[in-house]
Amino acid sequence: MPLRSARPEDLPLLQEIERAAGEPFRALGMAAVADDDPPPLETLEAYRAAGRARVAERAGRPVAYLVWDEVDGAAHVEQVTVHPDAARRGLGRALIEELAADATARGVPALTLTTFTDVPWNAPYYARLGFRVLADAELTDGLRAIRRAEADHGLDRWPRVCMRRDLG
Protein backbone atom coordinates (compact mmCIF):
# COMPACT_ATOMS: atom_id res chain seq x y z
CA MET A 1 0.00 0.00 0.00
CA PRO A 2 1.37 3.41 -0.95
CA LEU A 3 2.67 5.84 1.67
CA ARG A 4 2.27 9.57 1.14
CA SER A 5 1.95 12.89 2.90
CA ALA A 6 -1.42 13.56 4.49
CA ARG A 7 -3.73 15.91 2.60
CA PRO A 8 -6.26 18.30 4.15
CA GLU A 9 -9.15 16.11 3.02
CA ASP A 10 -7.57 13.11 4.81
CA LEU A 11 -7.79 14.61 8.28
CA PRO A 12 -11.38 13.59 9.14
CA LEU A 13 -10.49 10.09 7.92
CA LEU A 14 -7.53 10.01 10.32
CA GLN A 15 -9.95 10.71 13.13
CA GLU A 16 -12.09 7.77 11.94
CA ILE A 17 -9.00 5.53 11.89
CA GLU A 18 -8.20 6.60 15.45
CA ARG A 19 -11.71 5.84 16.69
CA ALA A 20 -11.74 2.41 15.03
CA ALA A 21 -8.25 1.57 16.31
CA GLY A 22 -9.35 2.38 19.85
CA GLU A 23 -12.03 -0.27 19.92
CA PRO A 24 -9.71 -3.28 20.54
CA PHE A 25 -8.63 -1.66 23.82
CA ARG A 26 -12.09 -2.47 25.25
CA ALA A 27 -11.25 -6.18 25.29
CA LEU A 28 -8.23 -5.35 27.49
CA GLY A 29 -10.33 -3.49 30.05
CA MET A 30 -9.17 -0.13 28.70
CA ALA A 31 -12.51 1.38 27.68
CA ALA A 32 -11.27 4.87 28.58
CA VAL A 33 -8.64 4.56 25.84
CA ALA A 34 -11.29 3.39 23.36
CA ASP A 35 -13.56 6.29 24.35
CA ASP A 36 -10.82 8.94 24.13
CA ASP A 37 -11.40 11.53 21.44
CA PRO A 38 -9.10 11.46 18.40
CA PRO A 39 -6.76 14.39 17.85
CA PRO A 40 -8.67 17.53 16.85
CA LEU A 41 -8.61 18.53 13.20
CA GLU A 42 -6.57 21.62 14.12
CA THR A 43 -3.87 19.42 15.66
CA LEU A 44 -3.80 17.10 12.67
CA GLU A 45 -3.64 20.10 10.33
CA ALA A 46 -0.65 21.48 12.23
CA TYR A 47 1.18 18.16 11.72
CA ARG A 48 0.17 18.09 8.05
CA ALA A 49 1.20 21.68 7.41
CA ALA A 50 4.59 21.03 9.05
CA GLY A 51 5.16 17.97 6.83
CA ARG A 52 4.97 15.62 9.83
CA ALA A 53 1.89 13.56 8.90
CA ARG A 54 2.11 10.49 6.67
CA VAL A 55 -0.57 8.04 5.60
CA ALA A 56 -0.74 4.56 4.14
CA GLU A 57 -3.61 4.23 1.72
CA ARG A 58 -5.69 1.50 0.17
CA ALA A 59 -7.83 2.28 -2.86
CA GLY A 60 -6.93 5.95 -2.52
CA ARG A 61 -8.16 6.18 1.07
CA PRO A 62 -5.97 6.41 4.21
CA VAL A 63 -6.06 3.29 6.39
CA ALA A 64 -3.11 4.14 8.65
CA TYR A 65 -1.22 7.24 9.69
CA LEU A 66 1.80 8.50 11.59
CA VAL A 67 2.42 11.93 13.06
CA TRP A 68 5.66 12.93 14.71
CA ASP A 69 7.39 15.74 16.58
CA GLU A 70 10.98 16.68 17.21
CA VAL A 71 11.70 16.13 20.90
CA ASP A 72 15.14 16.78 22.32
CA GLY A 73 16.85 16.06 19.01
CA ALA A 74 14.94 12.85 18.25
CA ALA A 75 12.02 12.18 15.92
CA HIS A 76 9.26 11.40 18.40
CA VAL A 77 6.43 9.22 17.10
CA GLU A 78 3.44 11.02 18.58
CA GLN A 79 0.95 8.61 17.05
CA VAL A 80 0.99 5.69 14.67
CA THR A 81 -2.42 4.18 14.09
CA VAL A 82 -3.73 1.48 11.76
CA HIS A 83 -7.40 0.83 11.11
CA PRO A 84 -8.25 -2.67 12.43
CA ASP A 85 -9.48 -3.69 8.96
CA ALA A 86 -5.95 -3.04 7.63
CA ALA A 87 -4.01 -4.37 10.61
CA ARG A 88 -1.29 -7.03 10.43
CA ARG A 89 -0.19 -6.01 6.95
CA GLY A 90 2.97 -4.14 7.94
CA LEU A 91 1.54 -0.64 7.54
CA GLY A 92 2.60 0.62 10.96
CA ARG A 93 6.06 -0.83 10.38
CA ALA A 94 6.26 0.77 6.93
CA LEU A 95 5.35 4.18 8.31
CA ILE A 96 7.91 3.86 11.11
CA GLU A 97 10.61 2.63 8.74
CA GLU A 98 9.93 5.54 6.40
CA LEU A 99 10.29 7.96 9.31
CA ALA A 100 13.50 6.21 10.39
CA ALA A 101 14.96 6.52 6.90
CA ASP A 102 14.02 10.19 6.67
CA ALA A 103 15.39 10.91 10.15
CA THR A 104 18.64 9.10 9.36
CA ALA A 105 19.05 11.13 6.16
CA ARG A 106 18.60 14.32 8.18
CA GLY A 107 21.16 13.21 10.79
CA VAL A 108 18.61 12.64 13.54
CA PRO A 109 20.10 10.11 15.97
CA ALA A 110 16.96 8.31 17.16
CA LEU A 111 13.24 7.71 17.14
CA THR A 112 11.36 7.87 20.43
CA LEU A 113 7.81 7.14 21.53
CA THR A 114 5.68 6.45 24.58
CA THR A 115 3.41 3.44 24.79
CA PHE A 116 1.55 0.94 26.96
CA THR A 117 3.76 -1.88 28.25
CA ASP A 118 1.14 -4.62 28.43
CA VAL A 119 -0.74 -4.09 25.15
CA PRO A 120 0.51 -6.62 22.57
CA TRP A 121 0.37 -4.14 19.69
CA ASN A 122 2.22 -1.50 21.74
CA ALA A 123 5.54 -2.00 23.61
CA PRO A 124 6.07 -5.65 22.54
CA TYR A 125 5.45 -4.64 18.92
CA TYR A 126 7.84 -1.70 19.08
CA ALA A 127 10.50 -3.90 20.65
CA ARG A 128 10.29 -6.11 17.57
CA LEU A 129 10.92 -2.97 15.49
CA GLY A 130 14.15 -2.25 17.36
CA PHE A 131 12.95 0.08 20.11
CA ARG A 132 14.14 -0.41 23.68
CA VAL A 133 12.60 0.73 26.94
CA LEU A 134 14.36 3.71 28.46
CA ALA A 135 15.28 3.73 32.12
CA ASP A 136 14.10 6.76 34.09
CA ALA A 137 17.66 8.12 34.17
CA GLU A 138 17.71 8.11 30.34
CA LEU A 139 14.60 10.24 29.90
CA THR A 140 15.13 13.67 28.39
CA ASP A 141 13.31 16.73 29.63
CA GLY A 142 10.99 16.55 26.63
CA LEU A 143 10.09 12.91 27.25
CA ARG A 144 9.44 13.68 30.91
CA ALA A 145 7.09 16.47 29.86
CA ILE A 146 5.25 14.11 27.51
CA ARG A 147 4.88 11.53 30.28
CA ARG A 148 3.54 14.20 32.68
CA ALA A 149 0.96 15.26 30.08
CA GLU A 150 -0.04 11.62 29.56
CA ALA A 151 -0.42 11.13 33.31
CA ASP A 152 -2.54 14.28 33.53
CA HIS A 153 -4.71 12.81 30.76
CA GLY A 154 -5.23 9.64 32.83
CA LEU A 155 -3.12 7.27 30.74
CA ASP A 156 -1.08 6.15 33.76
CA ARG A 157 -3.94 3.93 34.92
CA TRP A 158 -2.05 1.34 32.85
CA PRO A 159 1.74 0.86 32.77
CA ARG A 160 3.49 3.06 30.20
CA VAL A 161 7.08 3.44 29.07
CA CYS A 162 9.26 5.62 26.89
CA MET A 163 11.11 3.77 24.16
CA ARG A 164 13.98 4.68 21.85
CA ARG A 165 15.38 3.30 18.63
CA ASP A 166 18.86 4.48 17.79
CA LEU A 167 19.46 5.26 14.11
CA GLY A 168 22.50 5.40 11.88
N, CA, C and O of each residue as an XYZ file, in Angstrom:
672
protein
N       0.844     -1.182      0.000
C       0.000      0.000      0.000
C       0.880      1.233      0.000
O       1.859      1.301      0.743
N       0.537      2.212     -0.833
C       1.374      3.406     -0.946
C       1.383      4.247      0.330
O       0.386      4.326      1.047
N       2.527      4.869      0.594
C       2.675      5.838      1.669
C       2.792      7.210      1.030
O       3.406      7.361     -0.026
N       2.201      8.207      1.673
C       2.265      9.567      1.140
C       2.012     10.561      2.262
O       1.601     10.194      3.363
N       2.268     11.824      1.956
C       1.954     12.886      2.904
C       0.440     13.009      3.051
O      -0.309     12.812      2.095
N       0.012     13.334      4.255
C      -1.418     13.556      4.492
C      -1.867     14.815      3.754
O      -1.114     15.781      3.622
N      -3.096     14.780      3.283
C      -3.728     15.912      2.596
C      -4.821     16.480      3.507
O      -5.309     15.779      4.393
N      -5.208     17.731      3.300
C      -6.262     18.297      4.153
C      -7.532     17.450      4.193
O      -8.149     17.301      5.248
N      -7.916     16.902      3.058
C      -9.150     16.112      3.019
C      -9.018     14.771      3.744
O     -10.025     14.115      4.010
N      -7.793     14.359      4.064
C      -7.571     13.110      4.806
C      -7.881     13.239      6.293
O      -8.192     12.245      6.949
N      -7.802     14.441      6.824
C      -7.787     14.609      8.275
C      -9.018     14.038      8.983
O      -8.854     13.390     10.018
N     -10.234     14.240      8.486
C     -11.375     13.589      9.145
C     -11.271     12.056      9.092
O     -11.732     11.368     10.003
N     -10.670     11.534      8.030
C     -10.494     10.085      7.923
C      -9.488      9.585      8.966
O      -9.627      8.475      9.480
N      -8.479     10.401      9.277
C      -7.527     10.011     10.317
C      -8.229      9.918     11.660
O      -7.914      9.043     12.468
N      -9.166     10.802     11.902
C      -9.953     10.707     13.132
C     -10.770      9.406     13.162
O     -10.879      8.761     14.205
N     -11.338      9.031     12.020
C     -12.087      7.771     11.944
C     -11.171      6.578     12.211
O     -11.555      5.646     12.917
N      -9.969      6.604     11.653
C      -9.000      5.529     11.890
C      -8.706      5.435     13.379
O      -8.661      4.339     13.937
N      -8.506      6.567     14.019
C      -8.198      6.602     15.453
C      -9.340      6.009     16.274
O      -9.105      5.215     17.184
N     -10.560      6.390     15.956
C     -11.713      5.843     16.690
C     -11.797      4.322     16.517
O     -11.986      3.592     17.490
N     -11.658      3.857     15.288
C     -11.743      2.411     15.032
C     -10.613      1.665     15.720
O     -10.828      0.583     16.267
N      -9.411      2.227     15.699
C      -8.254      1.565     16.311
C      -8.353      1.533     17.829
O      -7.698      0.714     18.473
N      -9.154      2.401     18.402
C      -9.347      2.384     19.851
C     -10.206      1.242     20.337
O     -10.078      0.812     21.483
N     -11.071      0.747     19.491
C     -12.031     -0.273     19.924
C     -11.390     -1.537     20.508
O     -11.904     -2.046     21.504
N     -10.305     -2.071     19.951
C      -9.709     -3.278     20.538
C      -9.231     -3.108     21.986
O      -9.037     -4.101     22.686
N      -9.043     -1.879     22.436
C      -8.633     -1.656     23.821
C      -9.732     -2.065     24.806
O      -9.440     -2.385     25.958
N     -10.989     -2.056     24.362
C     -12.090     -2.469     25.253
C     -11.893     -3.884     25.773
O     -12.144     -4.163     26.945
N     -11.443     -4.774     24.899
C     -11.251     -6.177     25.287
C     -10.154     -6.334     26.336
O     -10.075     -7.370     26.996
N      -9.307     -5.316     26.496
C      -8.230     -5.355     27.489
C      -8.620     -4.622     28.773
O      -7.784     -4.419     29.655
N      -9.888     -4.229     28.875
C     -10.334     -3.489     30.050
C      -9.904     -2.033     30.036
O      -9.809     -1.398     31.087
N      -9.646     -1.506     28.853
C      -9.167     -0.135     28.700
C     -10.177      0.700     27.921
O      -9.833      1.357     26.938
N     -11.438      0.664     28.379
C     -12.507      1.383     27.680
C     -12.228      2.880     27.605
O     -12.621      3.528     26.635
N     -11.562      3.438     28.602
C     -11.269      4.865     28.576
C     -10.373      5.219     27.391
O     -10.502      6.306     26.826
N      -9.481      4.330     27.012
C      -8.640      4.561     25.839
C      -9.511      4.509     24.586
O      -9.380      5.350     23.697
N     -10.398      3.520     24.520
C     -11.291      3.390     23.364
C     -12.203      4.604     23.231
O     -12.523      5.023     22.118
N     -12.621      5.167     24.358
C     -13.559      6.289     24.346
C     -12.878      7.644     24.178
O     -13.556      8.655     23.998
N     -11.551      7.679     24.234
C     -10.824      8.939     24.129
C     -11.042      9.552     22.742
O     -11.062      8.846     21.734
N     -11.200     10.839     22.714
C     -11.401     11.529     21.436
C     -10.133     11.471     20.593
O      -9.027     11.497     21.134
N     -10.282     11.393     19.282
C      -9.104     11.457     18.402
C      -8.523     12.864     18.441
O      -9.161     13.784     18.953
N      -7.321     13.038     17.904
C      -6.759     14.387     17.853
C      -7.696     15.326     17.093
O      -8.295     14.932     16.093
N      -7.821     16.562     17.566
C      -8.669     17.527     16.853
C      -8.132     17.800     15.447
O      -6.942     17.633     15.179
N      -9.014     18.213     14.574
C      -8.614     18.529     13.200
C      -7.516     19.596     13.177
O      -6.614     19.538     12.341
N      -7.587     20.559     14.084
C      -6.573     21.617     14.123
C      -5.189     21.035     14.427
O      -4.188     21.470     13.856
N      -5.139     20.063     15.315
C      -3.867     19.423     15.659
C      -3.339     18.639     14.468
O      -2.160     18.731     14.125
N      -4.216     17.867     13.842
C      -3.798     17.100     12.674
C      -3.348     18.018     11.543
O      -2.392     17.706     10.835
N      -4.027     19.142     11.370
C      -3.640     20.104     10.330
C      -2.266     20.687     10.628
O      -1.474     20.899      9.709
N      -1.973     20.945     11.885
C      -0.650     21.476     12.229
C       0.441     20.473     11.850
O       1.476     20.860     11.307
N       0.215     19.186     12.134
C       1.178     18.164     11.716
C       1.300     18.120     10.198
O       2.406     18.054      9.660
N       0.163     18.157      9.511
C       0.170     18.091      8.046
C       0.916     19.284      7.462
O       1.771     19.125      6.591
N       0.589     20.471      7.942
C       1.201     21.683      7.411
C       2.715     21.705      7.652
O       3.466     22.280      6.864
N       3.151     21.082      8.733
C       4.587     21.029      9.051
C       5.302     19.893      8.324
O       6.515     19.733      8.461
N       4.549     19.098      7.544
C       5.161     17.970      6.834
C       5.455     16.794      7.747
O       6.337     15.987      7.453
N       4.725     16.686      8.855
C       4.968     15.622      9.828
C       3.749     14.707      9.992
O       3.470     14.221     11.088
N       3.030     14.482      8.891
C       1.887     13.561      8.899
C       1.939     12.736      7.626
O       1.894     13.272      6.519
N       2.035     11.424      7.799
C       2.111     10.490      6.668
C       0.963      9.497      6.777
O       0.511      9.168      7.874
N       0.499      9.027      5.632
C      -0.568      8.035      5.604
C      -0.176      6.863      4.722
O       0.620      6.996      3.793
N      -0.748      5.724      5.032
C      -0.737      4.561      4.138
C      -2.156      4.468      3.608
O      -3.124      4.599      4.358
N      -2.267      4.239      2.309
C      -3.605      4.226      1.723
C      -3.899      2.912      1.017
O      -3.004      2.198      0.565
N      -5.176      2.630      0.944
C      -5.689      1.497      0.175
C      -6.840      2.038     -0.651
O      -7.753      2.672     -0.122
N      -6.791      1.788     -1.944
C      -7.828      2.277     -2.861
C      -8.006      3.787     -2.739
O      -9.126      4.295     -2.797
N      -6.887      4.504     -2.569
C      -6.926      5.952     -2.520
C      -7.420      6.544     -1.224
O      -7.627      7.754     -1.138
N      -7.616      5.717     -0.208
C      -8.159      6.177      1.074
C      -7.188      5.808      2.197
O      -6.726      4.669      2.249
N      -6.867      6.745      3.098
C      -5.974      6.411      4.206
C      -6.551      5.297      5.087
O      -7.737      5.292      5.415
N      -5.676      4.354      5.459
C      -6.064      3.288      6.390
C      -5.107      3.226      7.584
O      -5.318      2.447      8.513
N      -4.063      4.042      7.554
C      -3.107      4.136      8.654
C      -2.431      5.492      8.560
O      -2.353      6.097      7.490
N      -1.939      5.962      9.722
C      -1.224      7.236      9.691
C      -0.190      7.300     10.797
O      -0.244      6.556     11.776
N       0.758      8.214     10.613
C       1.799      8.496     11.593
C       1.994      9.996     11.645
O       2.105     10.657     10.612
N       2.036     10.531     12.858
C       2.418     11.927     13.065
C       3.576     11.937     14.045
O       3.659     11.094     14.939
N       4.475     12.909     13.867
C       5.658     12.931     14.710
C       6.068     14.366     15.038
O       5.711     15.320     14.348
N       6.833     14.472     16.124
C       7.391     15.740     16.584
C       8.895     15.595     16.696
O       9.427     14.485     16.664
N       9.571     16.708     16.826
C      10.977     16.679     17.206
C      11.026     16.945     18.700
O      10.549     17.978     19.172
N      11.606     16.007     19.446
C      11.697     16.127     20.903
C      13.140     15.865     21.311
O      13.652     14.754     21.172
N      13.771     16.894     21.807
C      15.143     16.779     22.317
C      16.079     16.120     21.303
O      16.889     15.262     21.654
N      15.957     16.533     20.048
C      16.854     16.056     19.007
C      16.467     14.738     18.364
O      17.141     14.289     17.437
N      15.408     14.112     18.827
C      14.940     12.848     18.247
C      13.628     13.077     17.498
O      12.909     14.040     17.764
N      13.332     12.191     16.570
C      12.023     12.179     15.917
C      11.108     11.366     16.823
O      11.274     10.154     16.966
N      10.151     12.039     17.429
C       9.264     11.396     18.402
C       7.952     11.009     17.724
O       7.213     11.869     17.245
N       7.674      9.722     17.690
C       6.428      9.219     17.105
C       5.304      9.583     18.074
O       5.132      8.945     19.112
N       4.554     10.601     17.723
C       3.441     11.020     18.575
C       2.289     10.023     18.465
O       1.645      9.688     19.459
N       2.045      9.562     17.256
C       0.952      8.611     17.046
C       1.206      7.832     15.779
O       1.546      8.403     14.742
N       1.042      6.530     15.866
C       0.992      5.687     14.674
C      -0.220      4.791     14.869
O      -0.311      4.059     15.854
N      -1.139      4.855     13.933
C      -2.424      4.182     14.089
C      -2.818      3.510     12.788
O      -2.712      4.092     11.709
N      -3.276      2.270     12.912
C      -3.726      1.484     11.762
C      -5.177      1.080     12.006
O      -5.522      0.597     13.084
N      -6.009      1.278     11.013
C      -7.402      0.831     11.114
C      -7.408     -0.683     11.304
O      -6.655     -1.379     10.623
N      -8.234     -1.214     12.208
C      -8.251     -2.667     12.429
C      -8.485     -3.488     11.164
O      -7.982     -4.607     11.060
N      -9.233     -2.959     10.206
C      -9.475     -3.687      8.955
C      -8.209     -3.825      8.108
O      -8.151     -4.662      7.207
N      -7.196     -3.003      8.396
C      -5.952     -3.040      7.631
C      -4.774     -3.504      8.488
O      -3.622     -3.440      8.061
N      -5.072     -3.966      9.689
C      -4.010     -4.370     10.611
C      -3.309     -5.640     10.142
O      -3.841     -6.409      9.342
N      -2.102     -5.837     10.661
C      -1.289     -7.030     10.429
C      -0.868     -7.174      8.962
O      -0.722     -8.278      8.437
N      -0.680     -6.019      8.327
C      -0.194     -6.005      6.945
C       1.114     -5.213      6.819
O       1.578     -4.946      5.710
N       1.697     -4.846      7.949
C       2.968     -4.143      7.940
C       2.877     -2.647      7.709
O       3.890     -2.010      7.424
N       1.688     -2.069      7.824
C       1.541     -0.642      7.543
C       2.178      0.226      8.623
O       2.859      1.203      8.312
N       1.961     -0.123      9.883
C       2.604      0.621     10.963
C       4.115      0.543     10.837
O       4.811      1.548     10.975
N       4.611     -0.642     10.578
C       6.055     -0.831     10.384
C       6.552      0.006      9.206
O       7.594      0.653      9.307
N       5.827      0.000      8.103
C       6.256      0.767      6.926
C       6.323      2.262      7.241
O       7.266      2.941      6.832
N       5.337      2.770      7.958
C       5.349      4.185      8.314
C       6.519      4.506      9.243
O       7.166      5.542      9.085
N       6.792      3.641     10.197
C       7.914      3.863     11.115
C       9.237      3.760     10.369
O      10.138      4.568     10.592
N       9.361      2.778      9.490
C      10.611      2.629      8.737
C      10.847      3.822      7.813
O      11.986      4.255      7.636
N       9.786      4.350      7.231
C       9.927      5.539      6.399
C      10.417      6.724      7.235
O      11.303      7.466      6.812
N       9.833      6.895      8.425
C      10.285      7.961      9.311
C      11.741      7.742      9.707
O      12.524      8.692      9.730
N      12.113      6.506     10.019
C      13.499      6.208     10.393
C      14.458      6.554      9.267
O      15.520      7.127      9.512
N      14.100      6.216      8.042
C      14.961      6.519      6.898
C      15.097      8.025      6.703
O      16.194      8.528      6.456
N      13.985      8.740      6.813
C      14.017     10.192      6.667
C      14.842     10.820      7.787
O      15.653     11.711      7.534
N      14.642     10.364      9.015
C      15.390     10.911     10.148
C      16.882     10.642      9.994
O      17.704     11.518     10.261
N      17.229      9.442      9.567
C      18.636      9.099      9.356
C      19.252     10.019      8.311
O      20.369     10.503      8.495
N      18.543     10.262      7.227
C      19.047     11.130      6.162
C      19.254     12.563      6.649
O      20.113     13.281      6.138
N      18.465     12.973      7.636
C      18.598     14.324      8.182
C      19.581     14.379      9.353
O      19.788     15.443      9.936
N      20.187     13.242      9.699
C      21.156     13.212     10.786
C      20.540     13.139     12.167
O      21.216     13.399     13.162
N      19.283     12.794     12.240
C      18.611     12.638     13.540
C      19.073     11.313     14.145
O      19.053     10.292     13.458
N      19.483     11.304     15.397
C      20.096     10.105     15.965
C      19.135      9.004     16.404
O      19.555      7.861     16.584
N      17.841      9.329     16.581
C      16.959      8.314     17.160
C      15.495      8.631     16.904
O      15.118      9.761     16.594
N      14.681      7.581     17.048
C      13.238      7.714     17.141
C      12.877      7.448     18.601
O      13.504      6.615     19.256
N      11.877      8.148     19.104
C      11.359      7.868     20.435
C       9.850      7.774     20.364
O       9.232      8.205     19.390
N       9.262      7.208     21.406
C       7.813      7.141     21.528
C       7.469      6.781     22.967
O       8.335      6.372     23.741
N       6.212      6.935     23.310
C       5.685      6.448     24.579
C       4.565      5.474     24.252
O       3.889      5.613     23.233
N       4.369      4.485     25.124
C       3.405      3.444     24.788
C       3.023      2.641     26.027
O       3.664      2.744     27.073
N       1.977      1.848     25.892
C       1.555      0.944     26.962
C       2.443     -0.294     26.964
O       2.749     -0.846     25.907
N       2.856     -0.727     28.151
C       3.762     -1.876     28.247
C       3.056     -3.202     27.995
O       3.647     -4.113     27.416
N       1.802     -3.323     28.421
C       1.140     -4.622     28.426
C       0.160     -4.833     27.279
O      -0.587     -5.811     27.285
N       0.147     -3.949     26.312
C      -0.738     -4.090     25.153
C       0.094     -4.727     24.036
O       1.111     -4.165     23.627
N      -0.327     -5.890     23.541
C       0.508     -6.619     22.568
C       0.913     -5.807     21.346
O       2.014     -5.989     20.826
N       0.049     -4.921     20.882
C       0.372     -4.135     19.688
C       1.031     -2.798     20.062
O       1.105     -1.888     19.236
N       1.499     -2.686     21.288
C       2.223     -1.497     21.738
C       3.672     -1.880     22.051
O       4.401     -2.245     21.129
N       4.116     -1.813     23.289
C       5.543     -2.005     23.611
C       6.133     -3.298     23.033
O       7.232     -3.246     22.481
N       5.467     -4.445     23.130
C       6.069     -5.646     22.540
C       6.270     -5.523     21.025
O       7.258     -6.016     20.480
N       5.340     -4.872     20.367
C       5.450     -4.643     18.923
C       6.643     -3.738     18.617
O       7.455     -4.040     17.742
N       6.739     -2.629     19.344
C       7.838     -1.699     19.083
C       9.192     -2.323     19.390
O      10.182     -2.004     18.732
N       9.246     -3.196     20.368
C      10.503     -3.900     20.653
C      10.921     -4.727     19.440
O      12.108     -4.802     19.121
N       9.970     -5.339     18.774
C      10.288     -6.110     17.568
C      10.792     -5.213     16.437
O      11.467     -5.687     15.523
N      10.466     -3.925     16.496
C      10.923     -2.972     15.489
C      12.240     -2.307     15.888
O      12.700     -1.387     15.211
N      12.838     -2.760     16.966
C      14.146     -2.251     17.355
C      14.148     -1.180     18.425
O      15.202     -0.618     18.723
N      13.007     -0.881     19.009
C      12.945      0.080     20.107
C      13.290     -0.627     21.414
O      13.041     -1.823     21.568
N      13.863      0.122     22.351
C      14.143     -0.413     23.680
C      13.530      0.518     24.721
O      13.398      1.722     24.497
N      13.164     -0.051     25.847
C      12.596      0.728     26.942
C      13.705      1.560     27.569
O      14.805      1.066     27.817
N      13.407      2.815     27.820
C      14.361      3.709     28.458
C      14.204      3.659     29.972
O      13.085      3.671     30.485
N      15.299      3.604     30.671
C      15.285      3.727     32.121
C      14.963      5.176     32.483
O      15.183      6.078     31.676
N      14.450      5.402     33.675
C      14.105      6.761     34.091
C      15.280      7.715     33.938
O      15.091      8.864     33.538
N      16.476      7.265     34.245
C      17.664      8.123     34.167
C      17.982      8.529     32.731
O      18.709      9.500     32.517
N      17.450      7.803     31.740
C      17.712      8.114     30.335
C      16.704      9.082     29.738
O      16.899      9.556     28.619
N      15.643      9.383     30.451
C      14.602     10.245     29.900
C      15.105     11.671     29.758
O      15.749     12.215     30.655
N      14.801     12.260     28.621
C      15.135     13.665     28.387
C      14.044     14.534     29.005
O      12.985     14.040     29.393
N      14.314     15.821     29.089
C      13.308     16.732     29.633
C      12.019     16.678     28.812
O      10.919     16.702     29.365
N      12.167     16.604     27.494
C      10.989     16.552     26.631
C      10.163     15.295     26.839
O       8.933     15.352     26.853
N      10.830     14.162     27.000
C      10.094     12.914     27.254
C       9.420     12.949     28.624
O       8.311     12.439     28.785
N      10.075     13.540     29.595
C       9.443     13.678     30.914
C       8.183     14.538     30.825
O       7.170     14.239     31.457
N       8.258     15.603     30.039
C       7.089     16.474     29.860
C       5.945     15.726     29.176
O       4.781     15.886     29.544
N       6.279     14.918     28.189
C       5.253     14.115     27.511
C       4.613     13.153     28.495
O       3.389     13.019     28.519
N       5.416     12.483     29.304
C       4.878     11.528     30.280
C       3.999     12.234     31.318
O       2.980     11.683     31.737
N       4.382     13.450     31.738
C       3.539     14.200     32.682
C       2.189     14.522     32.042
O       1.146     14.388     32.682
N       2.215     14.947     30.777
C       0.962     15.259     30.080
C       0.097     14.011     29.936
O      -1.124     14.084     30.074
N       0.719     12.874     29.662
C      -0.040     11.624     29.561
C      -0.655     11.251     30.897
O      -1.802     10.809     30.954
N       0.104     11.427     31.972
C      -0.419     11.132     33.311
C      -1.594     12.057     33.631
O      -2.608     11.617     34.172
N      -1.452     13.335     33.295
C      -2.544     14.284     33.532
C      -3.788     13.909     32.736
O      -4.907     14.216     33.149
N      -3.601     13.257     31.615
C      -4.714     12.810     30.761
C      -5.311     11.492     31.254
O      -6.323     11.039     30.719
N      -4.706     10.877     32.256
C      -5.233      9.644     32.828
C      -4.659      8.366     32.253
O      -5.125      7.278     32.591
N      -3.650      8.470     31.384
C      -3.119      7.270     30.743
C      -2.288      6.405     31.681
O      -2.007      5.251     31.358
N      -1.889      6.932     32.830
C      -1.075      6.149     33.756
C      -1.890      5.155     34.585
O      -1.351      4.530     35.499
N      -3.163      5.004     34.283
C      -3.941      3.932     34.918
C      -3.405      2.573     34.493
O      -3.657      1.562     35.150
N      -2.660      2.557     33.383
C      -2.049      1.342     32.854
C      -0.567      1.619     32.683
O      -0.192      2.753     32.386
N       0.288      0.619     32.862
C       1.737      0.863     32.766
C       2.142      1.383     31.387
O       1.726      0.868     30.348
N       2.978      2.433     31.427
C       3.486      3.056     30.200
C       4.995      3.202     30.299
O       5.560      3.266     31.391
N       5.637      3.254     29.136
C       7.079      3.444     29.070
C       7.430      4.379     27.923
O       6.644      4.601     27.002
N       8.643      4.918     28.014
C       9.262      5.618     26.892
C      10.196      4.617     26.228
O      10.857      3.825     26.900
N      10.242      4.659     24.914
C      11.110      3.766     24.157
C      11.924      4.582     23.165
O      11.540      5.680     22.762
N      13.070      4.003     22.781
C      13.980      4.678     21.848
C      14.549      3.653     20.876
O      14.834      2.511     21.239
N      14.704      4.086     19.652
C      15.382      3.297     18.626
C      16.491      4.163     18.061
O      16.236      5.172     17.403
N      17.726      3.758     18.324
C      18.865      4.483     17.786
C      18.958      4.261     16.282
O      18.677      3.172     15.782
N      19.356      5.311     15.572
C      19.464      5.265     14.111
C      20.917      5.411     13.700
O      21.773      5.768     14.510
N      21.185      5.132     12.436
C      22.499      5.401     11.881
C      23.440      4.298     11.909
O      24.576      4.444     11.457
